[in-house]
Amino acid sequence: MGHIADNLAAVRARIDKACRDAGRDPADVRLLPVSKTQRPEAIEEAYAAGIRLFGENKVQEVADKAALFADKPDLDWAVIGHLQTNKAKVVAQVATEFHALDSAKVAEALDRRLDNAGRDLDVFLQVNSSGEESKFGLDPDDVEQFAKSMRQYRSLRVRGLMTLAVFSDDAAEAAACFARMQELQRRLQSTDLAAGSYSELSMGMSGDFELAIAYGATTVRVGQAIFGARQEPDTYWSA
Ligand SMILES: *Cc1c(COP(=O)(O)O)cnc(C)c1O
């Protein structure tokens, strides 16, 4: 086994343990490997180890990589980063999941492009659970209204909520973000929302996925713990 396969096994073992500790079934937590900045060889290696869905946060990069791996029709892409309306077309063409939906403008642009292309897209509503200015996402107080507005989009399938917890040495601060998300999910599930079940929480990264699992994460987005340190942005692939 190459080191990426080893890392994948190690991360899966940590997910299993976090699930056991939380009294959860490991089958209910999905690992989404994040390949941003990583070279094609790293993706090849993870593919050989059985990975079929990769997370990317930049539109140009996911477009380039999707073209490069066009010979692998079973390889799917999840766009996990903020999207500008004018780039919705690319996401509508290449992604099967979008984790960072936080505006009506982007929802409209995606839905229109998807409709034209005859495709559907699984989406997660991004929530700014830490209140940091620097973070994207809906204000927690606006999520319910936004969730209701999702009913009008025929091509967007809402799977749940997504967040990035605060970056902190104090685990209690990240835990507060995750707890806020779990509470928000419960609130949404108790209201009448035709569009989506809100059964999913996309949260937890290399540094905090075990904590996220304790608070109900169903998809953890893990990059560095699988692929190692990120590559320099301008040299992520040299083709
Ligand atoms: C990069 C990224 C991740 C993964 O972060 P790691 O620290 O490499 O595990 C998860 N989610 C988003 C939105 C990201 O941009």
The ligand as an ORCA input file, in Angstrom:
! r2SCAN-3c Opt
* xyz 0 1
  C      -9.510     22.461      2.712
  C     -10.860     22.231      3.224
  C     -11.145     21.115      4.027
  C     -10.087     20.104      4.453
  O      -9.158     20.685      5.306
  P      -7.959     19.820      5.923
  O      -7.469     20.626      7.040
  O      -6.950     19.663      4.817
  O      -8.508     18.508      6.328
  C     -12.456     20.948      4.447
  N     -13.435     21.813      4.089
  C     -13.193     22.887      3.323
  C     -14.327     23.787      2.984
  C     -11.910     23.132      2.864
  O     -11.686     24.212      2.097
*
